Amino acid sequence: LIEFEEGIAKRTKYLNKLEINQKTACLEDNILISAGEGDYIHPQITKDGDDNIVVAMTQEIDLFDSRMAWSYSTDQGDTWDGVEWTEEALDIYNDIAMIDFEYYTGLIGTHNDILEGYESFYLIPDITDLDTWEFYYWTEVAEDLEYSTISDFGYLEGQYHDMDGPVYMTTQHLLYNQYDIPDCPNSMIIGFDDAGIVGGESTFDGQGGPHGENPFATAPASDPDMSNEFMKSHYTWQFNDPEGPTKIVWKKIIPIDGDGDSTDIEYTPYQQYVGEGEHPTITHYENNVAIIFMNEGNLLCAYSNDDGDTWSQPVTIGPGGFPDVYAIGGTLYAGYVNNNNLYLITSEDNGATWSTPEQINDNPGSVVAEENCIDVHSAGIVWVDDRNDAYNIYYAPLPGTGEPPATPTATYDKQNDELTVSSTDPDGDQIRYGVSWNNDQNVDEWTTFVNSGTPATIDCGGREGTVGVIAEDSNGLQSAWTSIAPKNKPMGLQLLLMELFPQLYKLIQNLLQL
């Protein structure tokens, strides 16, 4: 447990806004989105609640000056602005994600301050307003901090100290009581309540295995990745086994009330090796999980169709390295580097088979092949490119994602108190429907995916008033919103009496007329 009052502090903001690149995506497929001195590495892309595309990155000025930097587009990638950190620093692995839960909606980022030895994070409620950005660090020094990673919509309820909120992961040299574990995986939940940030709940992988009963070696660890949803987090990382081949670790956390082991990265019952190799990347949708990694110059994919209970043998995809994978609906999009070119492939069967590679970079041989050099998201793909004799970050939209579904139709069935919604997708993709119960265009509940044109039903649960409905296809493209008012409102006294006691109601009417 890290107490808020003593364990966390705000960091002074040294931010400067930049106009980076105003070329439109329709005129240029690869868009330069970094601007400044030095090299830019480790790009991480997401999209905020206002549909702005946001990329976090690390700017390396020189060996002793490494800073956070960001680029963002408010018009779907046509034009870009940037934000730079203006003071010298030694910040590494700047990562960013979108979070949406009861006490905070907005962007959250993580990074490591290796000058001071602090794990750090930041909140960005509004990417366009620098005055809203807040930077924090945990004041307890962590030895040999290295990696830091976070992914969209990660939220866990900590079972040791009731810390509920976003979750991220680091690696560090753990020196605690009898433990001395170099490059130890560490999971941190940032606790929120209606007053804001209240503290943090950290668990480390002490190598004890499930429930501490079956030792499971996972450290020294490197290059972690996460794939999250509300109350479920998948983790993967590279275990640099000093006594054997490098292994790919998978773990999952699902909180269970009162069970401390359930949110402990060491003791969780869900953990195993899924293959041998390096530089893993993970994604999931529903109960399907896929991990892609490198092995001797080839890309391999291990996948599970039952939320990690069982795993396939690794499938060979082909030559390449340094992959990243992201699920959009039921389609996996994976980027990788081969011969210093960036390629994109897709899978419609959770990683069992893959499409023909499509080259993304329009300047052959300029993609930098190194750890965390690319990132894939529904918002697009970003990568490190040296076409201008320096390491810069480039952006391109994902190809082949098609057109969004039509605005859905919605009807209300009073007898069953449910909505029936339907839409069609121009590309024939599967569709799911989201409902906003207070019509604020924030999705409160999603249906499962159905075929284009197939109606779906949504139980209203006795709710009143106008609700909003939206359609989203398997590529993440969304329709316009539509609204409907379930007619499940309370009856007036006269109508209620008439329906429940028709004879008594007539008698009262006659008496009142006397």
C-alpha distance (Angstrom), angle and dihedral (degrees) to the residues before:
residue distance angle dihedral
L1 . . .
I2 3.80 . .
E3 3.79 111.9 .
F4 3.79 115.2 -138.4
E5 3.79 99.3 -135.1
E6 3.81 95.9 53.9
G7 3.79 102.9 17.5
I8 3.78 104.1 54.7
A9 3.77 136.2 47.9
K10 3.77 137.8 177.4
R11 3.76 120.5 -110.2
T12 3.79 122.9 -139.3
K13 3.78 113.2 -105.3
Y14 3.80 117.1 -122.1
L15 3.79 100.3 177.5
N16 3.77 132.9 154.9
K17 3.80 126.1 -177.7
L18 3.81 119.5 -133.0
E19 3.78 135.6 -168.9
I20 3.79 100.7 -133.7
N21 3.77 113.7 173.0
Q22 3.78 129.7 -9.7
K23 3.79 98.9 -176.6
T24 3.77 114.6 121.9
A25 3.77 124.1 -117.9
C26 3.81 91.3 -126.1
L27 3.80 90.3 61.3
E28 3.78 98.5 41.4
D29 3.81 126.4 30.6
N30 3.82 95.6 -162.4
I31 3.79 111.9 49.2
L32 3.80 123.1 -163.9
I33 3.81 106.8 -134.0
S34 3.82 103.0 171.2
A35 3.80 124.6 79.0
G36 3.77 128.5 176.1
E37 3.76 143.0 64.0
G38 3.77 125.3 -48.2
D39 3.80 127.8 15.4
Y40 3.80 130.5 -44.0
I41 3.80 120.3 -144.9
H42 3.83 142.9 165.1
P43 3.83 100.9 36.6
Q44 3.82 116.3 -163.2
I45 3.81 121.0 -170.8
T46 3.80 133.4 -160.2
K47 3.79 141.0 145.7
D48 3.81 125.5 -119.7
G49 3.79 129.4 -139.2
D50 3.81 91.5 -89.2
D51 3.82 91.3 56.6
N52 3.81 93.0 -106.7
I53 3.81 115.6 148.9
V54 3.81 110.8 -127.2
V55 3.81 128.9 -171.0
A56 3.81 123.9 -170.2
M57 3.80 118.8 -162.0
T58 3.79 143.5 162.3
Q59 3.81 120.3 -111.2
E60 3.80 114.6 -151.6
I61 3.82 108.9 -158.5
D62 3.80 93.4 171.7
L63 3.79 140.0 -38.6
F64 3.81 92.2 -66.4
D65 3.80 100.9 35.7
S66 3.80 120.5 65.4
R67 3.81 119.4 157.9
M68 3.78 142.2 -178.6
A69 3.80 117.8 -107.3
W70 3.81 135.8 176.1
S71 3.80 139.3 -163.5
Y72 3.78 126.2 -166.5
S73 3.79 141.0 -180.0
T74 3.79 125.1 -153.8
D75 3.81 94.0 -171.8
Q76 3.82 105.4 56.5
G77 3.79 95.2 -85.2
D78 3.80 100.2 -48.2
T79 3.82 95.0 114.3
W80 3.79 132.1 13.2
D81 3.78 140.3 -153.6
G82 3.78 127.2 -169.9
V83 3.76 142.4 -151.9
E84 3.79 123.6 -151.0
W85 3.80 133.9 -168.4
T86 3.81 105.4 -121.6
E87 3.83 101.8 -163.0
E88 3.79 128.1 73.4
A89 3.81 113.1 -94.3
L90 3.78 144.4 153.8
D91 3.80 100.1 -131.4
I92 3.79 119.8 150.1
Y93 3.81 139.2 -177.3
N94 3.79 98.3 24.4
D95 3.84 104.8 -167.8
I96 3.81 131.1 173.2
A97 3.81 139.8 -164.7
M98 3.80 142.4 173.9
I99 3.81 115.9 -109.7
D100 3.80 128.2 -171.0
F101 3.80 121.7 177.8
E102 3.78 140.4 123.5
Y103 3.81 98.6 -71.9
Y104 3.79 103.4 32.0
T105 3.78 138.5 23.9
G106 3.77 118.6 -177.8
L107 3.78 143.3 60.3
I108 3.78 123.1 -35.2
G109 3.78 125.3 -171.4
T110 3.78 137.6 -170.7
H111 3.78 134.3 -157.9
N112 3.78 140.2 153.0
D113 3.80 124.6 -112.1
I114 3.79 100.3 -150.6
L115 3.81 93.2 177.0
E116 3.82 90.9 66.4
G117 3.81 98.1 20.4
Y118 3.81 94.9 -119.1
E119 3.77 130.7 146.0
S120 3.79 104.4 -136.2
F121 3.79 140.9 -170.2
Y122 3.78 138.8 177.7
L123 3.81 140.5 -157.5
I124 3.81 125.1 -138.1
P125 3.81 111.1 -174.6
D126 3.83 91.0 170.1
I127 3.80 119.6 23.0
T128 3.82 91.2 -161.7
D129 3.83 96.1 52.9
L130 3.82 112.7 65.6
D131 3.81 90.6 -170.0
T132 3.81 89.5 70.0
W133 3.84 94.7 56.1
E134 3.81 115.0 106.8
F135 3.82 126.6 -170.5
Y136 3.81 125.0 -160.1
Y137 3.79 138.5 175.9
W138 3.80 134.6 -167.2
T139 3.80 106.1 -117.7
E140 3.79 95.4 -147.4
V141 3.81 105.6 99.5
A142 3.81 115.9 -120.7
E143 3.79 118.0 -155.5
D144 3.81 120.7 -124.2
L145 3.79 97.0 -8.1
E146 3.76 111.8 -163.8
Y147 3.81 124.1 154.3
S148 3.80 128.8 32.6
T149 3.82 125.4 -178.6
I150 3.80 139.7 170.2
S151 3.81 133.5 170.4
D152 3.79 137.7 -158.6
F153 3.81 121.6 -68.5
G154 3.79 96.9 0.4
Y155 3.81 110.3 162.3
L156 3.81 129.3 158.1
E157 3.80 134.7 174.1
G158 3.79 106.3 -133.7
Q159 3.80 113.1 -134.2
Y160 3.81 99.5 -160.5
H161 3.80 100.2 57.4
D162 3.82 105.2 3.6
M163 3.79 93.2 -108.1
D164 3.81 107.0 158.9
G165 3.79 124.0 -173.1
P166 3.81 147.9 68.4
V167 3.81 118.6 -7.7
Y168 3.79 130.6 -147.6
M169 3.81 137.1 168.1
T170 3.81 136.6 -130.9
T171 3.80 138.5 172.8
Q172 3.80 121.1 -133.3
H173 3.80 142.6 150.1
L174 3.79 103.6 -85.0
L175 3.80 114.1 -144.9
Y176 3.79 107.0 170.4
N177 3.82 128.7 136.8
Q178 3.80 104.9 -50.4
Y179 3.80 93.6 -10.3
D180 3.80 123.3 105.7
I181 3.83 106.0 164.6
P182 3.82 120.5 157.6
D183 3.82 115.7 -145.9
C184 3.80 92.4 7.4
P185 3.82 119.1 -178.7
N186 3.80 112.9 -117.1
S187 3.82 128.8 -172.3
M188 3.81 119.7 -157.9
I189 3.81 128.6 -166.5
I190 3.82 113.7 -161.5
G191 3.79 106.4 -143.8
F192 3.81 119.7 -135.4
D193 3.78 135.5 176.1
D194 3.80 133.4 164.6
A195 3.83 89.3 -70.3
G196 3.81 92.7 56.7
I197 3.81 128.5 -112.8
V198 3.80 111.9 10.8
G199 3.81 103.9 172.3
G200 3.77 143.2 -66.5
E201 3.79 140.1 -86.6
S202 3.79 114.6 -148.4
T203 3.80 128.5 -173.0
F204 3.80 126.0 -177.1
D205 3.78 131.0 -156.9
G206 3.80 102.8 -111.1
Q207 3.81 89.7 177.9
G208 3.82 93.2 -110.9
G209 3.80 95.8 126.7
P210 3.84 127.5 -147.1
H211 3.82 109.5 -0.9
G212 3.83 87.5 -14.8
E213 3.79 89.9 -79.6
N214 3.81 102.8 106.3
P215 3.83 115.6 38.7
F216 3.79 111.8 -127.5
A217 3.81 118.3 -172.7
T218 3.81 115.4 -140.3
A219 3.83 104.4 148.4
P220 2.99 145.1 120.6
A221 3.81 81.2 53.7
S222 3.79 131.6 -174.7
D223 3.81 142.3 173.0
P224 3.83 100.2 21.4
D225 3.79 125.0 -170.3
M226 3.81 134.9 -172.4
S227 3.81 139.3 -157.4
N228 3.78 115.1 -166.9
E229 3.75 147.8 -179.3
F230 3.79 133.5 170.0
M231 3.84 107.4 -53.9
K232 3.80 95.5 -5.5
S233 3.80 131.0 83.1
H234 3.80 128.7 -178.2
Y235 3.81 117.5 -160.2
T236 3.77 133.8 -170.4
W237 3.78 134.2 175.7
Q238 3.77 144.0 158.2
F239 3.82 115.5 -94.4
N240 3.79 108.1 -152.9
D241 3.79 94.8 -152.7
P242 3.83 108.4 -158.3
E243 3.80 89.7 -157.7
G244 3.79 102.1 44.6
P245 3.80 146.8 -1.9
T246 3.79 120.9 -31.7
K247 3.81 109.4 -91.6
I248 3.80 134.5 -153.4
V249 3.81 112.5 -127.8
W250 3.81 124.9 -154.9
K251 3.80 124.5 -170.2
K252 3.79 134.0 167.8
I253 3.79 132.2 -161.0
I254 3.80 123.5 -157.0
P255 3.83 112.9 169.3
I256 3.81 118.4 -127.0
D257 3.80 117.6 -168.2
G258 3.79 110.9 -103.9
D259 3.81 94.8 4.2
G260 3.81 109.9 112.3
D261 3.79 92.3 -175.0
S262 3.80 90.7 61.9
T263 3.82 93.8 70.4
D264 3.81 97.6 32.7
I265 3.79 112.5 105.6
E266 3.81 89.3 -148.6
Y267 3.81 100.2 45.9
T268 3.81 102.9 34.6
P269 3.82 109.6 128.7
Y270 3.81 90.7 -134.7
Q271 3.79 110.2 80.9
Q272 3.79 140.6 111.6
Y273 3.80 146.2 133.6
V274 3.81 113.6 -89.0
G275 3.80 99.6 -174.3
E276 3.79 147.8 -36.8
G277 3.78 120.5 -83.2
E278 3.78 146.1 72.6
H279 3.82 143.7 -80.3
P280 3.82 101.5 24.2
T281 3.79 125.5 -164.9
I282 3.81 125.1 -167.3
T283 3.79 139.2 -159.1
H284 3.79 136.7 164.9
Y285 3.79 143.3 -173.4
E286 3.79 123.8 -169.5
N287 3.85 104.1 -34.9
N288 3.80 95.0 -24.4
V289 3.81 118.6 104.6
A290 3.81 128.6 -179.3
I291 3.81 131.3 -174.3
I292 3.82 121.3 -170.3
F293 3.81 120.7 -166.8
M294 3.80 143.3 160.5
N295 3.78 127.1 -100.9
E296 3.81 123.1 174.6
G297 3.79 94.9 -30.7
N298 3.80 96.7 -41.8
L299 3.79 134.1 98.8
L300 3.79 117.6 -124.0
C301 3.81 130.3 -171.8
A302 3.80 127.2 -154.1
Y303 3.78 115.0 -171.8
S304 3.79 141.4 -177.7
N305 3.80 128.5 -158.0
D306 3.82 95.1 -170.2
D307 3.82 102.9 57.7
G308 3.79 93.6 -89.0
D309 3.80 100.8 -48.6
T310 3.81 89.2 118.6
W311 3.80 131.5 12.9
S312 3.78 135.0 -155.2
Q313 3.74 123.2 -121.0
P314 3.82 107.7 -96.3
V315 3.82 112.5 -81.9
T316 3.81 117.2 -144.0
I317 3.81 110.3 -125.4
G318 3.80 98.5 179.3
P319 3.82 142.1 -93.8
G320 3.79 117.8 -28.4
G321 3.77 145.3 86.6
F322 3.81 149.2 -138.9
P323 3.83 96.0 42.6
D324 3.77 132.8 -171.9
V325 3.82 125.3 -168.0
Y326 3.81 134.2 -166.5
A327 3.80 131.7 179.8
I328 3.81 118.7 -135.4
G329 3.76 107.2 -175.6
G330 3.81 105.4 -49.9
T331 3.81 95.1 -23.7
L332 3.81 124.1 94.1
Y333 3.81 116.4 -146.9
A334 3.80 114.7 -162.7
G335 3.78 127.8 -176.4
Y336 3.79 125.1 -166.6
V337 3.80 142.7 161.3
N338 3.80 125.0 -111.8
N339 3.81 123.6 169.1
N340 3.81 88.8 -10.9
N341 3.79 92.9 -58.3
L342 3.81 126.2 114.4
Y343 3.79 117.7 -126.6
L344 3.78 133.1 -173.7
I345 3.80 125.3 -153.1
T346 3.80 132.7 174.8
S347 3.78 136.8 -150.2
E348 3.79 126.9 -158.9
D349 3.84 95.0 -173.6
N350 3.81 101.9 55.7
G351 3.79 95.7 -91.6
A352 3.80 103.7 -43.0
T353 3.83 92.4 112.2
W354 3.80 133.1 13.5
S355 3.79 138.8 -153.3
T356 3.79 128.2 -114.0
P357 3.84 110.0 -77.2
E358 3.80 118.0 -101.3
Q359 3.82 118.4 -156.0
I360 3.81 113.9 -127.4
N361 3.81 104.8 -176.8
D362 3.81 113.6 80.3
N363 3.82 93.5 -159.1
P364 3.81 106.1 68.8
G365 3.78 118.2 -129.2
S366 3.81 98.0 8.1
V367 3.82 101.3 108.8
V368 3.80 113.4 109.3
A369 3.81 110.9 -127.8
E370 3.79 106.5 -146.1
E371 3.77 141.3 113.1
N372 3.82 113.8 -57.5
C373 3.80 92.5 -0.2
I374 3.84 94.4 141.5
D375 3.78 138.1 37.2
V376 3.82 128.9 -167.4
H377 3.81 126.5 -156.9
S378 3.79 138.9 150.8
A379 3.82 84.6 -99.6
G380 3.82 90.9 62.9
I381 3.78 141.5 -85.7
V382 3.82 128.4 -69.2
W383 3.78 130.9 -170.5
V384 3.80 146.4 168.5
D385 3.82 111.9 -97.3
D386 3.81 130.4 -179.2
R387 3.83 100.0 -167.2
N388 3.82 90.2 122.0
D389 3.83 95.9 50.2
A390 3.80 91.0 -98.3
Y391 3.78 134.8 73.8
N392 3.80 108.1 -94.9
I393 3.80 135.3 164.7
Y394 3.79 119.4 -112.5
Y395 3.80 129.8 -170.2
A396 3.81 134.1 -154.4
P397 3.81 130.7 172.0
L398 3.78 116.3 -113.0
P399 3.79 109.3 -94.3
G400 3.77 124.1 -128.5
T401 3.77 99.5 18.8
G402 3.82 90.8 130.5
E403 3.80 131.3 -158.7
P404 3.83 127.1 -32.5
P405 3.81 121.7 -106.1
A406 3.78 121.3 -93.6
T407 3.80 119.5 -93.2
P408 3.81 104.2 -81.8
T409 3.77 125.4 -114.9
A410 3.78 116.5 -132.9
T411 3.81 132.6 -166.3
Y412 3.79 130.3 -179.1
D413 3.79 123.6 -130.5
K414 3.81 105.5 -157.5
Q415 3.81 95.3 -171.2
N416 3.82 92.9 57.9
D417 3.82 95.2 27.6
E418 3.79 93.1 -130.2
L419 3.77 141.1 121.4
T420 3.78 122.6 -125.2
V421 3.80 111.6 -153.0
S422 3.78 131.7 -177.4
S423 3.78 139.9 175.7
T424 3.79 139.7 162.4
D425 3.79 128.4 -132.0
P426 3.84 118.2 -141.4
D427 3.81 90.4 -142.3
G428 3.80 95.0 46.3
D429 3.81 92.1 -114.0
Q430 3.78 120.9 154.2
I431 3.79 116.2 -95.7
R432 3.78 136.4 -147.9
Y433 3.79 126.7 -168.9
G434 3.78 128.9 -133.1
V435 3.78 125.2 -158.1
S436 3.80 127.5 -155.0
W437 3.80 106.3 -159.7
N438 3.81 95.3 -161.1
N439 3.83 93.2 36.7
D440 3.83 93.6 -118.9
Q441 3.83 91.4 131.3
N442 3.81 92.9 -112.5
V443 3.81 109.6 122.2
D444 3.81 112.5 -121.0
E445 3.80 97.3 175.9
W446 3.82 137.5 14.7
T447 3.77 129.2 -154.9
T448 3.79 120.9 -139.5
F449 3.81 118.4 -92.2
V450 3.82 116.2 -82.6
N451 3.79 132.6 179.4
S452 3.77 119.0 -81.2
G453 3.80 110.2 -82.7
T454 3.81 93.9 16.2
P455 3.83 112.6 126.5
A456 3.79 120.5 -126.0
T457 3.79 129.2 -160.6
I458 3.80 127.6 -136.2
D459 3.81 121.5 -163.7
C460 3.82 109.9 -130.0
G461 3.79 94.0 -158.6
G462 3.80 93.9 -147.3
R463 3.80 93.6 -57.3
E464 3.79 120.6 157.0
G465 3.77 135.2 -149.3
T466 3.78 133.5 31.3
V467 3.81 120.2 -29.7
G468 3.80 130.8 -169.4
V469 3.80 126.3 -130.8
I470 3.82 129.1 -164.9
A471 3.82 133.6 179.9
E472 3.83 123.4 -138.1
D473 3.79 125.5 -172.8
S474 3.80 127.5 -143.1
N475 3.81 90.2 -93.2
G476 3.79 92.0 58.4
L477 3.81 95.1 -106.8
Q478 3.80 113.0 143.2
S479 3.79 135.5 -150.5
A480 3.77 126.4 -136.6
W481 3.82 116.8 -82.0
T482 3.79 123.3 -98.5
S483 3.81 127.3 -165.6
I484 3.80 134.5 -143.6
A485 3.80 134.0 173.2
P486 3.83 115.4 -136.2
K487 3.81 106.1 -138.6
N488 3.76 94.1 -137.1
K489 3.77 97.4 118.7
P490 3.81 126.3 142.6
M491 3.81 114.9 -87.8
G492 3.76 122.4 -120.1
L493 3.81 117.0 -110.2
Q494 3.79 93.8 -101.0
L495 3.80 93.9 50.6
L496 3.81 91.4 44.7
L497 3.84 92.7 52.1
M498 3.77 91.5 45.0
E499 3.81 92.5 52.5
L500 3.82 97.5 42.4
F501 3.84 101.5 35.4
P502 3.81 109.7 19.0
Q503 3.85 96.0 165.6
L504 3.82 93.5 45.4
Y505 3.80 89.8 48.0
K506 3.83 91.1 54.7
L507 3.84 91.1 48.1
I508 3.84 91.4 51.7
Q509 3.80 89.9 49.0
N510 3.84 91.4 52.2
L511 3.83 92.5 47.4
L512 3.80 91.2 50.4
Q513 3.82 89.8 53.5
L514 3.82 93.5 54.6
